Amino acid sequence: MSTSMPAPAQAAHRAQEILAAIVADEEFGAFEAATLEYSSDWQCFTGFPVIERWSLDSDKGPLFTETIAGWSRGESAMMRSRA
């Protein structure tokens, strides 16, 4: 069993494959709808004072999309904490 880390490009490619599988899953639409329905439960106020126009209702869709895309780039708090 190898304990070496994969090359970043190899890990990124695999992450993109996993993301594609998540988004392609027949239940992804329900996951997205449920997440956006309860968006007021996951808001925080970090950085809000510098945002000129903020609307959770209009911004939740793009934020959800960016979060999902961030997973494939390894941009999550959990991933950063393991670095």
C-alpha positions in Angstrom: 0.0 0.0 0.0 1.4 3.3 -1.1 1.4 6.2 1.4 2.6 8.9 -1.1 0.3 11.7 -2.0 -1.0 11.9 -5.6 0.2 14.8 -7.8 -2.1 17.8 -7.6 -3.2 17.5 -11.2 -4.2 13.8 -10.6 -6.1 14.8 -7.4 -7.9 17.7 -9.3 -8.9 15.4 -12.1 -10.4 12.9 -9.7 -12.2 15.6 -7.8 -13.7 16.8 -11.1 -14.9 13.3 -11.8 -16.5 13.0 -8.4 -18.2 16.4 -8.8 -19.5 15.4 -12.2 -21.0 12.2 -10.7 -22.6 14.2 -7.8 -24.2 16.7 -10.2 -25.3 13.9 -12.6 -27.0 11.9 -9.8 -30.8 11.8 -10.2 -31.2 13.0 -6.7 -29.0 16.1 -7.1 -31.9 18.3 -7.9 -33.6 17.4 -4.7 -30.4 18.1 -2.8 -30.0 21.5 -4.4 -33.6 22.4 -3.8 -33.5 21.4 -0.2 -30.2 23.3 0.4 -31.6 26.5 -1.2 -34.9 26.2 0.7 -33.1 26.4 4.0 -30.5 28.9 3.0 -31.3 31.2 5.9 -30.0 28.5 8.2 -26.5 28.7 6.7 -25.9 32.4 6.4 -23.2 34.1 8.4 -22.1 37.7 8.6 -18.4 37.4 7.8 -17.6 40.0 5.2 -21.1 41.3 4.7 -20.2 44.9 5.6 -18.1 45.1 2.4 -20.8 43.8 0.2 -22.8 46.7 -1.3 -25.8 44.7 -2.5 -26.7 41.5 -0.7 -29.8 39.4 -1.0 -29.8 35.8 0.2 -32.8 35.1 -2.1 -31.0 36.2 -5.3 -27.5 35.2 -4.2 -28.2 31.7 -2.8 -28.2 30.0 -6.3 -24.8 31.4 -7.4 -23.4 30.7 -3.9 -24.6 27.1 -4.0 -23.1 26.6 -7.5 -19.7 28.2 -6.4 -19.6 26.0 -3.3 -20.2 22.8 -5.3 -17.5 23.9 -7.8 -15.2 24.7 -4.9 -15.4 21.1 -3.8 -13.7 20.0 -7.0 -11.0 22.5 -6.4 -10.4 21.4 -2.8 -11.7 24.7 -1.5 -13.5 23.7 1.7 -12.8 24.4 5.3 -12.3 20.7 5.9 -9.8 20.5 3.1 -7.8 23.5 4.3 -7.7 22.2 7.9 -6.1 19.0 6.7 -3.4 20.9 4.7 
